[in-house]
């Protein structure tokens, strides 16, 4: 007997694949086993038992009057002798005897084999083998897509991910959080969704941007009481699952090989079913119990006509009818499968029921092979799709990231990163995280929060716990904010800095910060920024005092004029883009500080001369060559700081003397060769920077600057210093390095407040011992070659080394 288990390899697949076998595939598998048993049973009988039994056939003389003599003799030889007549010694009743054939066992075996091959119909001979072959083909067709390389790899990957998603603790937690919601809360959410749909379908077809803020659920913040339900390892595993699902979805949705393979194997089974039914129905009647056999073997056996008995005909007849019933049921099931395949759109899968049941509204619909496998899984158990959908949700992924962040960044760890920033505020910098940890809002002493290169930042309502928060920096971050958090920032935030690569990173909610005092924008904007709607709402920033734009604008935005009544400082860092239209500057009558840096200006803008309240002007890194317009600055009575550094200025006009209110003046990094004596008529100057020019001579009129505290001529061509320089007794910083000086006057000892002296890079042979009179000058403040420092007396050196 052949065991059925020997054929298991034809239909064997991994046990996990059962989730992709709907009820009809399971049913047809059982039918295949039943048909396989029929085939195996019939084949076993064919091998183990005699197939056919034949006997010579008796021919009646009345039926062969015209037969040849040899046949008559053959018949006569087969005719038994008449029984003897009854006599006194022989009773009337005699014993009956069978017909004698004079054939031995070998001749009977030969006759059976000949008649089996020539007289028995082929269907009766090969019926069990046909059943076996057809059943194996059915089994191969049913499981071919599990074996084909192009489809089996996708199926194995999908089953692997599906099992991990189903068993993941994060799946259970995400669904339990949703199921724990109050029914009233769910109804409110549905009402909000329907209301938002009504707004979107309004007559104007527009949706207010602020509505997206209100629609952000408060529950996005992970509940701390349940934070321990998922440990760090499980959280990392769930995070890896999200990435696997994303990559798998991108790969599988590209084609429909699984769907095509399943359709083709089902069509093949239907065609085979029709063929089997057709020829079996026609040939089942050929299975007969008695078969006439006429073969010309008279020379060997003495007979040519035989009557044969097909020993398994009755059984095969019953098995064939049973087999036809199984095949019919199998075929009808395949026809239903085809109907299911073509009637439903299996290359698209909607998670609408999951979205409604779980409340996770951002689960996307899928297509192609991904959709087909989910349809197949639904036939097994819809719970698999529901639990798998959790890992398709961006909201669910963000919640997981939030939980992992909270586990990684504890309040104690965050406090270790606190530092004091340039505004003297306690700042927490967070760089390149996957999100914003909720634990940040437990650090109530925080004054400044700096977020850099963090995607999908969610600012929750719990930010209201940071009572001392005044400054927020967002560098290359996409930010969403809860409505309650926005209300808090409107009242408390004073400084906002936004650095962006894409205009979409500009938070729209920043235009509603009515108490904002300082706004810093760094990023690429359009050249015609006045048409950009994102800056048209600055008028709502009623408290804005400082505005800095580091971008590539071609003119001052009109939106800036809307805040000109209270704007005090304006900075434009233009990254080399030419700033052409500056007429809007005239309207900023209250401006006290103006920076136009790297704006490719060739002349001082005339609009600047209208800013009567201006106190500081910085025109760094432009293309200024001539500054004859400087005479117009005499009308700016409050101007105290003028920075014309990093330009191409070749000379200083005499009109500079009219700027008597100047206190800080910088001409560094230009091409100035001559210093006019009129420059030193600005006797209020405390800071004068002339470094990195081509100056060869310092006029003695410099001694007029009795308020001078900082003087730099570093990297020029000066060969000597006037003694009048040492009349500036308030001088604290003197930078004369990298010149052609050979002697340092002993009068330097008059500078009693000198605390920083740079003489490095000259031709000095020794330093005057009078440096010891500069009591405020220490070794750290003296920039000089070590060998030159050794020329000072030892007591002077010791004095400078002591703190």
VOGU-3710 file (C-alpha; in Angstrom, 3 decimals, decimal comma):
1> xxxxxxxxxx> 0,000/0,000/0,000  1,337/3,468/-0,932  0,890/5,934/1,971  -0,765/9,250/1,159  1,967/11,081/3,067  4,343/10,322/0,185  2,482/12,944/-1,877  2,655/15,638/0,788  5,533/17,401/-0,952  3,259/18,340/-3,851
11> xxxxxxxxxx> 1,037/20,495/-1,644  3,267/21,239/1,339  3,821/24,893/2,306  4,838/26,700/5,454  2,221/26,511/8,202  2,170/30,313/8,403  0,885/30,452/4,817  -2,493/29,226/6,001  -3,523/32,828/6,599  -3,475/33,315/2,804
21> xxxxxxxxxx> -5,738/30,308/2,184  -9,422/31,295/2,170  -12,122/28,790/2,939  -12,453/27,639/-0,682  -8,767/26,795/-0,913  -8,955/24,849/2,329  -12,089/23,056/1,094  -10,506/22,159/-2,241  -7,433/20,904/-0,411  -9,617/18,429/1,469
31> xxxxxxxxxx> -11,315/17,438/-1,791  -7,887/16,899/-3,321  -6,948/14,594/-0,457  -10,157/12,601/-0,980  -9,518/12,301/-4,719  -5,923/11,401/-4,033  -7,065/8,578/-1,769  -9,315/7,288/-4,577  -6,389/7,280/-6,981  -3,994/5,673/-4,535
41> xxxxxxxxxx> -6,572/3,038/-3,565  -7,254/2,161/-7,221  -3,542/1,995/-8,045  -2,951/-0,267/-5,072  -5,673/-2,647/-6,207  -4,196/-2,689/-9,681  -0,855/-3,785/-8,290  -1,984/-6,163/-5,576  -4,812/-8,111/-7,258  -5,468/-9,859/-10,544
51> xxxxxxxxxx> -6,713/-7,392/-13,131  -8,691/-9,828/-15,339  -9,665/-13,556/-15,472  -10,383/-15,213/-18,862  -11,806/-18,594/-19,952  -12,184/-20,088/-23,428  -15,543/-19,368/-24,903  -17,842/-22,210/-26,069  -19,257/-21,770/-29,618  -22,668/-23,458/-30,416
61> xxxxxxxxxx> -22,711/-25,625/-33,582  -26,063/-24,242/-34,716  -24,440/-20,894/-34,972  -21,536/-22,093/-37,155  -22,968/-24,321/-39,938  -20,715/-22,802/-42,541  -17,599/-22,756/-40,414  -14,408/-24,389/-41,596  -13,457/-27,885/-40,594  -10,687/-26,881/-38,244
71> xxxxxxxxxx> -13,077/-24,833/-36,223  -15,540/-27,765/-36,113  -12,807/-29,977/-34,850  -11,874/-27,460/-32,269  -15,414/-27,199/-31,145  -15,834/-30,973/-31,205  -12,765/-31,336/-29,106  -14,289/-28,992/-26,599  -17,637/-30,824/-26,634  -17,871/-33,237/-23,739
81> xxxxxxxxxx> -18,767/-36,927/-24,278  -22,470/-37,783/-23,774  -23,190/-39,302/-20,467  -23,598/-43,065/-20,346  -27,025/-44,571/-20,466  -28,489/-45,731/-17,237  -28,191/-49,404/-16,441  -28,730/-51,729/-13,583  -25,260/-51,035/-12,299  -25,351/-47,342/-13,127
91> xxxxxxxxxx> -27,966/-45,334/-11,397  -29,937/-42,598/-13,177  -28,254/-39,729/-11,248  -24,653/-39,066/-12,295  -22,001/-36,557/-11,080  -21,719/-33,304/-13,156  -18,259/-32,352/-14,330  -16,901/-29,063/-15,779  -15,670/-28,520/-19,284  -12,181/-29,659/-19,897
101> xxxxxxxxxx> -9,883/-27,276/-21,760  -6,559/-29,031/-21,482  -4,919/-25,626/-20,640  -2,255/-25,292/-17,994  -1,632/-22,367/-15,579  0,942/-20,639/-17,775  -1,458/-20,605/-20,708  -4,173/-19,041/-18,540  -1,787/-16,340/-17,365  -0,779/-15,646/-20,963
111> xxxxxxxxxx> -4,410/-15,387/-22,038  -5,195/-13,004/-19,131  -2,349/-10,689/-20,060  -3,182/-10,667/-23,773  -6,869/-9,991/-23,175  -6,082/-7,276/-20,571  -3,947/-5,402/-23,054  -6,088/-5,886/-26,190  -9,688/-6,300/-25,115  -10,074/-4,134/-21,991
121> xxxxxxxxxx> -10,918/-0,467/-22,650  -8,095/1,939/-21,803  -10,288/3,935/-19,404  -10,966/0,809/-17,332  -7,247/0,034/-17,257  -5,885/3,514/-16,422  -8,719/5,053/-14,402  -6,868/5,083/-11,028  -3,725/6,506/-12,640  -5,744/9,270/-14,299
131> xxxxxxxxxx> -7,327/10,120/-10,969  -3,911/10,266/-9,341  -2,385/12,480/-12,061  -5,340/14,874/-12,202  -5,352/15,218/-8,425  -1,641/15,971/-8,310  -2,116/18,631/-10,984  -4,919/20,170/-8,935  -2,712/20,210/-5,860  0,160/21,775/-7,782
141> xxxxxxxxxx> -2,101/24,461/-9,207  -3,518/25,313/-5,802  -0,097/25,902/-4,271  1,973/27,074/-7,216  1,966/30,726/-6,142  3,500/29,650/-2,842  6,393/28,025/-4,733  7,025/30,366/-7,664  10,139/32,506/-6,888  8,612/35,796/-8,005
151> xxxxxxxxxx> 5,620/35,414/-5,719  6,858/33,229/-2,864  9,460/35,802/-1,790  6,775/38,471/-1,415  4,477/36,097/0,421  7,190/34,975/2,856  8,168/38,584/3,562  4,558/39,588/4,044  3,780/36,666/6,362  6,895/37,426/8,404
161> xxxxxxxxxx> 5,942/41,082/8,858  2,288/40,206/9,458  3,143/37,827/12,272  5,384/40,368/13,973  2,757/43,092/13,633  0,078/40,805/15,030  2,162/39,841/18,069  3,729/43,256/18,687  2,900/44,757/22,107  2,582/48,146/20,390
171> xxxxxxxxxx> -0,349/46,850/18,317  -2,185/45,773/21,429  -1,471/49,058/23,145  -2,509/51,232/20,203  -5,825/49,403/19,806  -6,492/49,303/23,547  -6,022/53,070/23,801  -8,597/53,568/21,093  -11,020/51,047/22,537  -10,707/52,775/25,898
181> xxxxxxxxxx> -12,140/56,006/24,578  -15,520/57,053/25,735  -18,307/56,647/23,231  -19,150/60,291/23,743  -15,630/61,256/22,698  -15,918/59,165/19,560  -19,196/60,832/18,685  -17,582/64,237/19,151  -14,777/63,268/16,836  -17,219/62,107/14,184
191> xxxxxxxxxx> -19,172/65,325/14,513  -15,963/67,316/14,125  -15,069/65,340/11,030  -18,470/65,935/9,463  -18,256/69,613/10,354  -14,827/69,892/8,734  -16,166/68,220/5,605  -18,956/70,776/5,508  -16,411/73,573/5,692  -14,321/72,087/2,929
201> xxxxxxxxxx> -17,302/71,828/0,634  -18,346/75,413/1,240  -19,094/77,851/-1,559  -15,558/79,162/-1,670  -13,987/75,714/-1,453  -11,308/76,827/0,975  -10,244/75,641/4,388  -8,881/77,964/7,053  -5,324/77,083/7,983  -5,963/77,445/11,679
211> xxxxxxxxxx> -8,519/74,659/11,553  -5,756/72,117/11,204  -4,452/73,289/14,538  -7,707/72,601/16,299  -8,046/69,192/14,733  -4,843/67,934/16,311  -5,906/65,607/19,123  -4,759/66,336/22,643  -4,171/62,595/23,041  -1,096/62,791/20,815
221> xxxxxxxxxx> 0,888/63,370/23,989  1,719/59,958/25,370  0,199/59,336/28,771  2,993/59,067/31,302  1,022/56,699/33,508  1,157/54,029/30,792  4,629/54,855/29,482  6,085/51,866/31,249  3,763/49,441/29,471  6,215/49,271/26,555
231> xxxxxxxxxx> 9,886/48,859/27,407  12,738/50,274/25,354  13,472/47,037/23,499  9,855/46,533/22,472  9,668/50,149/21,386  12,727/49,778/19,156  11,305/46,587/17,650  8,032/48,332/16,867  9,952/51,233/15,336  11,834/48,801/13,083
241> xxxxxxxxxx> 8,513/47,230/12,088  7,191/50,593/10,913  10,219/50,974/8,641  9,832/47,419/7,284  6,151/47,976/6,526  6,930/51,215/4,669  9,592/49,600/2,500  7,488/46,479/1,905  4,497/48,573/0,864  6,576/50,528/-1,653
251> xxxxxxxxxx> 7,938/47,274/-3,078  4,708/45,274/-3,280  2,431/48,039/-4,536  4,535/48,361/-7,672  3,088/45,229/-9,327  0,302/42,640/-9,283  2,166/39,372/-9,873  0,445/37,657/-6,938  -3,006/38,556/-8,207  -2,163/37,484/-11,753
261> xxxxxxxxxx> -0,623/34,214/-10,550  -3,653/33,335/-8,421  -6,091/34,138/-11,239  -4,142/32,036/-13,728  -3,914/28,980/-11,491  -7,648/29,235/-10,754  -8,488/29,489/-14,471  -6,268/26,474/-15,139  -8,123/24,448/-12,497  -11,485/25,385/-14,022
271> xxxxxxxxxx> -10,326/24,335/-17,500  -9,024/21,052/-16,152  -12,288/20,491/-14,287  -14,271/20,896/-17,521  -11,994/18,476/-19,376  -12,235/15,853/-16,634  -16,022/16,075/-16,442  -16,347/15,855/-20,210  -14,298/12,729/-20,903  -15,098/10,924/-17,657
281> xxxxxxxxxx> -18,836/11,275/-18,179  -18,479/9,795/-21,643  -16,177/6,935/-20,701  -17,440/5,814/-17,324  -19,778/3,375/-19,041  -16,774/1,604/-20,573  -15,991/0,074/-17,219  -17,754/-3,383/-17,661  -17,677/-6,502/-15,568  -17,664/-9,006/-18,565
291> xxxxxxxxxx> -15,491/-8,428/-21,605  -15,316/-10,508/-24,809  -11,827/-11,188/-25,989  -11,096/-12,343/-29,550  -7,390/-12,814/-30,125  -5,591/-15,035/-32,627  -3,588/-17,246/-30,276  -5,077/-20,589/-31,359  -1,668/-21,975/-32,283  -0,533/-21,516/-28,726
301> xxxxxxxxxx> -3,667/-22,278/-26,748  -6,041/-23,959/-29,163  -8,603/-21,190/-28,665  -9,294/-17,717/-30,092  -12,513/-16,643/-28,349  -12,511/-15,950/-24,653  -14,905/-14,562/-22,085  -13,135/-12,368/-19,485  -14,129/-11,060/-16,095  -12,720/-7,596/-15,076
311> xxxxxxxxxx> -12,391/-8,245/-11,362  -12,343/-4,544/-10,298  -14,946/-3,264/-12,736  -17,684/-3,004/-10,167  -15,422/-1,168/-7,694  -13,924/1,111/-10,356  -17,395/1,987/-11,550  -18,389/3,092/-8,081  -15,103/4,945/-7,573  -15,495/6,755/-10,907
321> xxxxxxxxxx> -18,930/8,026/-9,975  -17,611/9,103/-6,591  -14,638/10,780/-8,276  -16,954/12,659/-10,656  -18,918/13,957/-7,694  -15,757/15,227/-5,997  -14,511/16,827/-9,211  -17,864/18,505/-9,751  -17,812/19,992/-6,273  -14,174/21,013/-6,799
331> xxxxxxxxxx> -15,018/22,681/-10,104  -18,004/24,552/-8,715  -15,798/25,853/-5,915  -13,245/27,061/-8,487  -16,011/28,771/-10,447  -17,051/30,583/-7,265  -13,417/31,586/-6,762  -13,342/33,071/-10,269  -16,534/34,944/-9,545  -14,981/36,333/-6,366
341> xxxxxxxxxx> -11,796/37,311/-8,197  -13,508/39,228/-10,987  -16,590/40,530/-9,231  -14,672/42,361/-6,478  -11,942/44,923/-6,987  -9,156/42,970/-5,346  -6,352/45,271/-6,470  -7,619/48,006/-4,170  -8,103/47,688/-0,421  -9,840/50,220/1,769
351> xxxxxxxxxx> -9,302/50,423/5,534  -12,482/52,438/5,980  -14,001/49,984/8,458  -10,746/49,976/10,446  -10,655/53,772/10,476  -14,219/53,916/11,736  -13,719/51,220/14,353  -10,352/52,355/15,713  -10,581/56,092/15,192  -7,139/56,137/13,505
361> xxxxxxxxxx> -8,137/58,302/10,574  -4,866/58,429/8,642  -4,585/54,739/7,708  -4,019/54,829/3,925  -5,703/52,587/1,386  -3,415/50,227/-0,533  -3,373/48,711/-4,006  -2,089/45,901/-6,253  -0,507/42,858/-4,576  -0,585/44,487/-1,148
371> xxxxxxxxxx> -4,344/44,926/-1,455  -4,826/41,383/-2,797  -3,010/39,769/0,124  -5,076/41,787/2,600  -8,274/40,618/0,866  -7,081/37,027/1,187  -6,281/37,532/4,865  -9,762/38,911/5,480  -11,157/35,573/4,319  -9,078/33,922/7,025
381> xxxxxxxxxx> -9,510/36,415/9,885  -10,189/40,193/9,505  -8,398/40,775/12,816  -5,072/40,379/11,014  -5,787/43,362/8,745  -6,979/45,434/11,675  -3,802/44,839/13,669  -1,629/45,243/10,580  -3,251/48,609/9,799  -1,748/50,068/12,987
391> xxxxxxxxxx> 1,660/49,966/11,304  0,393/51,868/8,265  -0,729/54,839/10,350  1,543/57,850/10,595  -0,248/58,940/13,757  0,453/55,567/15,345  4,103/55,795/14,297  4,379/59,280/15,780  2,909/58,042/19,052  5,460/55,250/19,161
401> xxxxxxxxxx> 8,300/57,655/18,423  6,967/59,886/21,164  6,977/57,022/23,626  10,530/56,020/22,676  11,620/59,637/23,013  10,107/59,898/26,467  11,889/56,725/27,530  15,222/57,916/26,146  15,127/61,579/27,206  14,291/61,687/30,870
411> xxxxxxxxxx> 13,988/65,056/32,674  17,330/64,497/34,415  19,070/63,844/31,104  17,535/66,979/29,573  18,627/69,133/32,514  22,216/68,111/31,840  21,985/69,824/28,434  20,833/73,187/29,776  23,069/76,146/28,931  22,979/79,944/28,859
421> xxxxxxxxxx> 22,523/81,452/25,394  23,565/84,817/23,921  20,457/86,487/25,344  21,426/85,300/28,844  18,518/82,884/28,971  18,564/79,285/30,195  18,376/77,317/26,931  17,776/73,679/26,040  19,176/72,744/22,601  17,780/69,600/20,970
431> xxxxxxxxxx> 19,350/68,545/17,672  18,391/65,822/15,167  15,829/63,986/17,268  12,857/62,092/15,873  10,467/64,392/17,696  9,975/66,558/20,758  10,041/64,615/24,055  7,102/65,321/26,365  9,572/65,353/29,237  10,783/68,757/28,025
441> xxxxxxxxxx> 7,674/70,308/29,511  8,625/69,088/32,977  11,638/71,445/33,074  9,739/74,436/34,397  12,873/76,616/34,748  13,406/76,554/30,969  13,536/80,004/29,327  14,636/79,181/25,781  13,939/76,109/23,656  16,078/75,457/20,557
451> xxxxxxxxxx> 14,972/72,732/18,149  17,232/71,927/15,199  16,706/69,465/12,323  13,711/67,754/13,925  10,889/66,626/11,671  7,244/66,504/12,654  7,545/68,538/15,845  4,301/68,558/17,794  3,933/71,261/20,441  1,223/70,082/22,842
461> xxxxxxxxxx> -0,890/72,002/25,316  1,437/70,953/28,132  3,863/73,654/27,027  1,809/75,902/29,299  3,727/74,331/32,191  6,831/76,281/31,100  5,941/79,550/32,805  9,407/81,029/32,151  9,586/80,213/28,441  10,238/83,357/26,382
471> xxxxxxxxxx> 12,360/82,238/23,426  11,815/79,563/20,768  14,229/78,613/17,971  13,155/76,353/15,108  15,951/75,402/12,720  14,839/73,245/9,788  11,855/71,873/11,655  8,296/71,230/10,525  6,057/72,187/13,428  2,439/71,596/14,336
481> xxxxxxxxxx> 0,929/73,168/17,398  -2,097/72,526/19,533  -4,601/75,367/19,822  -4,101/75,587/23,595  -0,318/75,736/23,096  -0,756/78,521/20,550  -2,751/80,558/23,055  0,068/80,162/25,559  2,738/81,262/23,059  0,679/84,286/22,037
491> xxxxxxxxxx> 0,854/85,543/25,584  4,380/84,519/26,629  6,724/84,176/23,661  9,061/87,133/23,158  11,692/85,817/20,721  11,171/83,488/17,730  13,917/82,301/15,390  13,054/80,237/12,314  15,661/78,738/9,987  14,201/76,944/7,005
501> xxxxxxxxxx> 15,146/75,350/3,686  11,610/75,196/2,334  8,910/77,839/2,531  6,564/75,165/3,877  8,648/75,021/7,041  7,545/78,552/7,904  4,943/78,098/10,646  1,784/79,976/9,778  0,898/80,332/13,433  3,825/82,687/14,031
511> xxxxxxxxxx> 1,864/85,601/12,560  -0,550/85,457/15,475  2,053/85,914/18,242  0,816/89,318/19,345  3,391/89,725/22,156  6,377/88,688/20,023  9,187/91,244/20,243  11,959/89,669/18,133  11,590/87,660/14,914  14,545/86,086/13,101
521> xxxxxxxxxx> 13,945/84,456/9,694  16,761/82,550/7,966  16,105/80,801/4,673  15,524/81,116/0,964  12,542/83,251/-0,011  11,344/84,298/-3,456  13,060/87,283/-5,020  9,744/89,093/-5,311  8,933/88,582/-1,665  6,274/91,298/-1,637
531> xxxxxxxxxx> 3,985/88,888/-3,446  4,559/86,134/-0,933  1,437/85,686/1,171  3,364/84,213/4,108  4,702/87,634/5,120  1,550/89,647/4,586  0,304/89,125/8,120  3,152/90,748/10,053  0,750/93,579/10,838  -0,697/91,413/13,596
541> xxxxxxxxxx> 2,646/91,387/15,444  1,797/94,495/17,438  4,788/94,207/19,793  7,485/93,403/17,239  10,633/95,483/17,793  13,371/93,507/16,041  13,052/91,866/12,609  15,927/90,009/10,971  15,663/88,475/7,511  18,594/86,444/6,202
551> xxxxxxxxxx> 17,530/85,507/2,719  17,697/86,601/-0,925  15,119/89,385/-1,220  15,284/92,041/-3,906  13,361/94,685/-1,990  12,135/95,424/1,489  8,860/93,533/1,992  5,734/95,637/2,180  4,720/93,597/5,213  7,606/95,163/7,134
561> xxxxxxxxxx> 6,104/98,602/6,596  2,975/97,428/8,378  4,990/97,045/11,590  7,170/100,109/11,050  5,397/102,131/13,717  6,940/100,009/16,478  9,889/98,370/14,671  13,196/99,494/16,199  15,767/97,221/14,548  15,800/95,922/10,977
571> xxxxxxxxxx> 18,388/93,455/9,656  18,618/92,236/6,061  21,362/89,688/5,312  20,919/89,111/1,600  23,593/86,525/0,754  24,871/88,513/-2,238  21,505/89,190/-3,886  21,252/92,799/-5,001  18,847/94,817/-2,911  17,328/97,234/-5,388
581> xxxxxxxxxx> 14,227/98,906/-4,019  14,692/100,511/-0,610  11,997/103,173/-0,706  10,049/101,368/2,002  12,808/102,289/4,450  11,582/105,880/4,490  8,423/104,792/6,282  10,316/103,267/9,196  10,591/106,541/11,058  11,143/104,876/14,442
591> xxxxxxxxxx> 13,975/102,632/13,302  17,048/102,943/15,525  19,219/100,133/14,113  19,612/99,128/10,467  21,787/96,339/9,032  22,042/95,857/5,267  24,610/93,083/4,986  25,830/91,470/1,736  23,189/93,273/-0,323  25,502/94,204/-3,237
601> xxxxxxxxxx> 25,021/97,932/-2,603  27,255/100,252/-4,625  26,143/103,469/-2,916  24,713/104,323/0,457  20,908/104,178/-0,006  19,322/107,641/0,076  16,352/106,236/1,940  18,612/105,836/4,962  18,995/109,586/5,318  15,285/109,866/6,142
611> xxxxxxxxxx> 15,594/107,738/9,277  15,974/110,534/11,796  15,813/108,148/14,748  18,591/105,956/13,411  21,380/105,283/15,903  23,288/102,402/14,320  23,974/101,658/10,629  25,807/98,559/9,419  26,601/98,201/5,680  28,902/95,190/5,903
621> xxxxxxxxxx> 29,985/93,115/2,863  28,591/95,318/0,120  30,264/96,798/-2,932  30,744/100,361/-1,698  33,589/102,221/-3,378  32,669/105,833/-2,800  30,887/107,234/0,256  30,497/110,870/-0,728  26,854/110,630/0,423  28,164/110,421/3,970
631> xxxxxxxxxx> 27,616/114,160/4,282  23,900/113,507/4,493  24,402/111,675/7,756  24,817/115,032/9,470  21,016/115,210/9,600  20,911/112,004/11,601  21,668/113,612/14,946  21,282/110,347/16,848  23,628/108,301/14,686  26,385/106,965/16,966
641> xxxxxxxxxx> 27,508/103,762/15,250  28,597/103,540/11,604  29,994/100,294/10,211  31,267/100,422/6,634  33,523/97,383/6,928  34,182/94,667/4,327  33,695/96,926/1,280  35,899/98,424/-1,422  36,188/101,984/-0,064  39,405/103,682/-1,223
651> xxxxxxxxxx> 39,216/106,955/0,700  37,346/108,705/3,466  35,791/112,023/2,415  36,375/115,136/4,461  32,644/115,381/5,143  33,182/112,761/7,813  34,005/115,596/10,201  30,351/116,641/10,233  29,312/113,402/11,927  30,141/114,726/15,352
661> xxxxxxxxxx> 27,803/112,351/17,150  29,677/109,212/16,059  30,994/107,014/18,858  31,802/103,810/16,963  33,307/103,836/13,460  34,536/100,813/11,486  36,366/100,994/8,146  38,072/97,601/8,425  38,621/95,336/5,378  38,596/98,137/2,784
671> xxxxxxxxxx> 41,234/99,672/0,477  41,924/102,927/2,295  45,447/104,325/1,880  45,221/107,763/3,503  43,574/108,840/6,727  42,247/112,397/6,543  42,924/114,510/9,595  39,302/115,628/9,494  38,339/112,158/10,657  39,598/112,940/14,131
681> xxxxxxxxxx> 37,315/115,919/14,466  34,654/113,403/15,420  35,918/113,738/18,956  33,256/111,501/20,528  34,606/108,379/18,910  35,250/105,613/21,451  35,722/102,753/18,997  37,769/103,126/15,785  38,599/100,116/13,627  40,878/100,719/10,600
691> xxxxxxxxxx> 42,303/97,192/10,309  42,998/95,395/7,041  43,589/98,430/4,801  46,622/99,956/3,072  47,239/102,785/5,545  50,860/103,951/5,885  50,543/107,000/8,141  48,537/107,879/11,254  47,930/111,676/11,559  48,933/113,215/14,896
701> xxxxxxxxxx> 45,401/114,631/15,172  44,418/111,260/16,589  45,352/112,692/19,972  42,142/114,718/19,855  40,127/111,548/20,502  40,228/111,712/24,277  37,300/109,270/24,536  38,988/106,608/22,414  38,920/103,199/24,101  39,423/100,864/21,146
711> xxxxxxxxxx> 41,837/101,484/18,276  42,862/98,906/15,654  45,170/99,265/12,661  45,981/95,563/12,359  47,291/94,394/8,982  48,215/97,761/7,425  51,515/99,255/6,294  52,116/101,677/9,150  55,806/102,317/9,886  55,503/104,564/12,935
721> xxxxxxxxxx> 52,962/105,693/15,494  52,536/109,346/16,461  53,272/110,187/20,076  49,885/111,927/20,188  48,285/108,476/20,180  49,395/108,028/23,770  47,378/111,098/24,783  44,301/108,930/24,445  44,592/107,845/28,056  41,248/106,017/28,121
731> xxxxxxxxxx> 42,491/103,513/25,555  41,839/99,965/26,677  42,442/98,011/23,454  45,270/98,759/21,027  45,813/96,515/18,006  48,865/97,399/15,917  49,919/93,919/14,814  50,993/92,942/11,282  52,430/96,333/10,306  55,954/97,628/9,599
741> xxxxxxxxxx> 56,643/99,109/13,022  60,160/98,864/14,386  59,952/100,887/17,605  57,301/101,048/20,318  57,409/104,393/22,123  58,050/104,344/25,892  55,072/106,725/26,158  52,870/103,707/25,949  53,211/103,662/29,710  50,756/106,596/29,785
751> xxxxxxxxxx> 47,925/104,217/28,851  47,093/103,197/32,387  43,811/101,499/31,382  45,333/99,441/28,562  44,252/95,814/29,001  44,784/94,391/25,504  47,797/95,048/23,277  48,528/93,300/19,967  52,004/93,994/18,575  52,668/90,647/16,908
761> xxxxxxxxxx> 53,898/90,612/13,305  56,056/93,775/13,355  59,814/94,429/13,347  60,325/95,127/17,025  63,629/94,125/18,577  62,556/94,787/22,128  59,622/96,065/24,137  59,836/99,176/26,300  59,959/98,436/30,040  57,364/101,191/30,467
771> xxxxxxxxxx> 54,786/98,543/29,634  55,004/97,766/33,317  53,171/101,012/34,006  50,129/99,611/32,241  48,858/97,909/35,394  45,741/96,545/33,667  47,784/94,741/30,991  48,363/91,060/31,738  50,173/88,356/29,824  46,938/86,980/28,422
781> xxxxxxxxxx> 46,118/90,413/26,996  49,539/90,901/25,399  49,766/89,368/21,917  53,452/89,197/21,090  56,125/86,709/20,078  57,533/84,755/23,012  61,092/85,863/22,239  60,071/89,494/22,179  58,228/89,096/25,478  61,492/87,891/27,056
791> xxxxxxxxxx> 63,099/91,282/26,288  60,996/92,840/29,039  62,529/93,121/32,480  61,856/90,140/34,700  59,852/92,150/37,227  57,593/93,420/34,443  57,107/89,877/33,155  56,270/88,594/36,613  53,845/91,464/37,108  52,014/90,571/33,859
801> xxx> 51,865/86,883/34,709  50,192/87,487/38,046  46,464/87,654/37,955
//
